[in-house]
Amino acid sequence: MKAFVINKYGKKEKMQLSDAAKPTIKDTEILVEIHATALNLLDSKIKNGEFKLLLPYKTPLVLGHDLAGVIVETGRKVTKFKAGDEVYARPADFRIGTFAEFIAFDQADAALKPKNISMEEAASIPLVGLTVWQAFFEKAHLKKGQKVFIQAGSGGVGTFAIQLAKHLGLEVATTTSSKNHELVQSLGADVIIDYKTQHFENILKDYDYVLNSQDKKTLLKSITILKSGGQLVSISGPPTPLSAKELGLSWVMKFVFGMISSKVRKKAKQQHVDYSFLFMKANGAQLEEITKLIEAGIIKPIVDKVYPFEHAQQALEYVESGRAKGKVVLKIK
C-alpha cells in the first residue's frame, strides 16, 4: 500500500510517499480502507519531536490520527462491525497511521460514520470531537448558563467546541481574526474578540471555564479571566504530575512534568482556579454520541480544504501556517 512516512524526527523533516506493508489484524481489530483522513497540529508536533517524552514512536513512522473509510476485514472476535461498514475513528496512540491507504486498529476505537455527511467531513471529526467531548464532560463540571472562553474559535477544535458549548446552553467567548468573525458568529459565539487588535484579558472577566489550545503566555493570561473556583483545561500543555500518573508514566516523568508546569499551577492556585491538562484518548463509544449530534444537525463539520492524497506534505504545511478555518482533509480514495 501507499503511505506517507517520516524517517526521522525534525522540524525540517518532510513526509515521503512510500510503499509500506499492508497491515494485518488481530482478533479484536478491524482492517479499514481509508477514504479520507484529516491533518492536525499533533501530527506536526510528533514529526518535530515535541512529543517524544509522551509518545516515543520509533521511525520510520506513518503519521495521521483521523480516518473515515470502509471495513474490508474483521478479526474473529470482532462483534461491533462487519466488512462493508462505513466507519470513522481516531485510532489509539501507537496504532496511528492514517496517512495511508489501509490501517488496522481495535474495534473499540471506531464508530459507524454519520449517515448525513461525506467521508471527507467525517474524517474531520474524530480527534477534535473527542478532544472537546473529553474536555467538557470528563474534565469539566459545566452547567447551563455558565460562561466559557474557547480560544481560536475558527480552528478545528474551536469550531467544534463552540457548537457543542451552545448545545449545552453555555455563553461562549472566543478569539479569531476579523476575517473569520462571521464564521464563529454563525456557529453561535456570543463574544468575539479580534486577537490582532484586542486583548481578551482586558475584556473578559469572571468566566467559569477556559479551553486553552494556545501557548503558555496565553494560558497564563487566561487564568486571570476566571472567577474563583473556575476551571482551565489545556490541550496544549504543560502536563502536570497528575498527567504523568494518569498516563502511567514513571516518577521521573512525574518530576519533569512538575517542573515544567510549576509556574502555571502556582498562578492557578493563587487565583483559586483548577488547572488540568488533557491528553485525549481514543474512544469509539464517545464517537457514537458525537454521531447522534451530527445526525441531528447539532454539530456540523467545518472543512477548510480537501487535498489529494499525493499533496499530504503541502496540506500539513498549510495546517502549520495557522490559517485553516476548521479542518484540513486528505482525500485518499
N, C-alpha and C positions, 0 to 999 in steps of 0.2 A: 504494500500500500504506500501511498504518498503521505509524507508528514513533514512539518516544519520543525527543525531540530536546532538547538544551540549546543555547541561542542564544548563551551567553557563559559564561566561567568564573566561578566564585564559590561560596562556601560556602552562600550563601542562594539560589543559582540552583536552580530546580526543573525537572525534566523535563516537557516538554509533549507531549501526544499530538497528532501532526500527520499530514498527508498527505505522503508522500515518493515519489520516483520509484522504481519497481521496478528493481532492479539489472540490468545487462546483463553477460554473461560474456565472458571472453577464452578463448583456445584451450585453456588447461590448467585452466580454472576450472569449478566446479560451481555451479548455482543451487539453493539449498535452501529449501524451505518450512519455516519454523521452527515446530515444535510446542511446544517448551519452551526456556527459557533460564534461567540462574542469575545471581544478583547477587553481586558481590564488592566488598570494600572498595576494590579497584583502581578500580572504576567511580567510587566516591565521590571518591577521590583525584584522578583525572583531572578530574572535574567541578569540584573545588575549585581546580584549577590547580597542584596539588603536583607533577605530573609533566611540566610544560611544558618543562623542560630536556631530559628524556629523550624525551618523546613530544610534539612540538609540533603537536598536532592543530589544524586550523582549524575554526572554528564557522561555521554550525550543525553539530552533531555528534550522531550516534546512538551511544550507549554500548552496552556488552554484549560479553562475551568468551567465553561458553559457549553451546552450542546442541546440540539434538537435533532431527532433522527428516527430511524425505524429499526426495531429489533430484528436481527437476522438469525440469532441463535440464543437459546437459553440453557443454563445449567440444569442438571437433573433434579435439583432441589428448588428450582425457581417456581414460585406459586403465584406471584402477583401479575406476571406478564406472560405473553406468548409471542412467537415470531409473527411479525407483521404489525405489531402495536407501534403506534407513534408515541414517542416519549420525549421528555426533556429532563435535564438533570444538571447538577453540579457534582461531579464525582468527588469522592473523599480525597483528602490530601494523600499523596503518594500513589494515587490512582489517576491523577490528572493526565492530560494529553489530548485535548480536543482539537488541536491544530493538526488534524489527521483525518483520514478517510474512515477509520474504524476505531472503536475503543471498547474495552471490556471493563466492567465495574459491577459492584454489588447492587442487586435489585433494590435494596433499602434506600439507595440514593436517588432513585428515579420516580417519576410520576407520569401519568398519561398527559400528553400535550393538550393544552386547552383547545377545544374544537373550533373556536371562533377567531383564531389568529394563525398567521403563517408560520412556517418553520423558522424564518428569519426573526420574526417577532418573538417567538417562543424562546429562541436561543438567547435573546437579550435579557431574559428574566432571572434565571436561577441564582447566580451569585449575588446580584444586588437585591433581589427579592428576599432571599434567605438572610442576608445581612440585616436588612431593615426589620424583617419579621423578628429576628432574634434580639435585635437592639430594642425593639418596642415591647415584646412580650416576655422575653427571658430576663433582660437586664433592667427593665424599667417597671414602674408601677403607675402607668398613665391613667388619668381619669378624664372623662368628658369635660370640656371647657378649659382644660389646662393650656398653658402657653408653651409652645416648643419652638426651638430655634434649630433649623436644619440648614447647615452650611452648603454652599454650592448647589443651589436648587435646580440648576439646569443640567447637572451631571447625571450619570447613571443612577447612583444611589439617591441623589436629591429628587429626581423626577418620580421615582417610586415612593420615596418616603413622604413627600408632600401628599400624594394621592391617598396613601394609607392613613396618614395623620388626619386628613379631612374626613375620611370614612369613620374614624374613631371619635370625631367630634372635637378635635383639638384646634386651637388657634395657632396658625403657623406663620413664623417669620423666616425669611431666607435671604441669602445673598446671591447676586448674579450680576452680570453686566447689563447695561441698558438695552442692548440688542435682544436679550433673552427675557425681558420684562413680560412681554405678552405670553410667552410660553409658560412661565411659572405662575402667572396670574390665572391662565386657563386651567392649570392643574389644581388651583384652589388656594394659593398662597395669599395670606391676609396682609402681611407687611413685607414689602420688597425693598431691599437695600442694595444700591449700586456700590459694589465693593471698590470700584475705581475712584469714586468721588466722595463716598461716605464711610464713616467708621461705625460699625454696628455696635461697638461697646459704648458709644455715646448716645445711641438711640434706644436700645433695648434695656429693659430693667424688670427685675422681679419675675424672671421666667422660671418655669418648673423643670424644663428638660432641654438639654442640648445634645444633638447628634453631631459629633466632631469628626470631620473627614479631612481636615487640613493639617497644616504644620503646627509645631509646638507653640510658636508665637501666637497663632490664632487660638489655640486651645487655652492658653493662659488668659487671654482676653475674654474668652467665652465663660470662664469660671466666674468672672466679675458680674455677669449679667444675670446670674441665677439667684433666686431667693434662698434664704436659709432653709436647708433641707432639700434643696434641688438636686438634680442628678445630671451628670455629664457622662455620656458613653462615647468613647473614642474608638473608631475603627482604623485609625492610622497610627496609634501608639501615643505615648510609650506604654509597653506592657508593664504590669505590676508583679510583685511577688505572688499575689493570688493567681495571676495569669499562669505563672510557672507551675503552681500547684494544680490548677485545673487542667493543664496540658500534660501533667505527669512528668515534668522535667526535673532535673537534678537540683540539689541545694545550691550548686554553683550558679545555675541559671536563675534561681530564686534571688540570689545575692546580686547578680548582674542586673536583673530587672528592677530590683530595689534601688540600685544606684541610679539607673537611667530615668526612673520615674519619681525620684525623691522630691524634686522641685515642684512637680505638678501635684503630687499627693500632699505636700506641705501647704501649698496655696489653697487647695481644695479644703483641707482641714481648717485653715484659718477662716475660710468663707462659710464653713459648716455645710459643705457640699459633698455629695458622694461621687467619687470618680472611679470609673471602671473601664477596662479595655476589653473590647470584643474581638475574639478570633473566631470568625464564623465557621460553622461546621456543616457538612453535607447533611441533608435531611429530606428524604422523599415524602414523608408524612406532612411536613410543613409545606412542601411544594404543592401537595394536594389541596391544602387550604387556600393557597395562593391561586390555584387553578379556579376554585369556586369564585373568587373575587374577579378574576379576569373574565370568566364566562358570564358573570352577572353584569359586566360593564363597569365595575367599580374601579378596577385598575386597568389602564391602557398602556401597552408597551410604547416607549418613546425611542425610536431608532433614528439616528442621525444619518449614517451612511452604511451602505452594504457594498463590500468589496468582493471581487472574485478571489477564490482561494489563493491563486498564484500571487496576489498582491498583499499577502499577510504582513510582510515586513513594513510596507508602506502604511497599512492600516494601523499597526502598532505605533508607528511614529506619529500618526495623527492623534491617537489616544494620548500619547505622551505630551503632545502640544498643549493639551488642556482646553482645546477649542470645541470639543464634541458636545452636542446637545443631546442628552440621553446616551444611548449605546451605539457602539460601532460593531458591525457584524461581518463575518465572512460567510459567503455562500459557497459551500463545498460541493453539493450535488444539485 
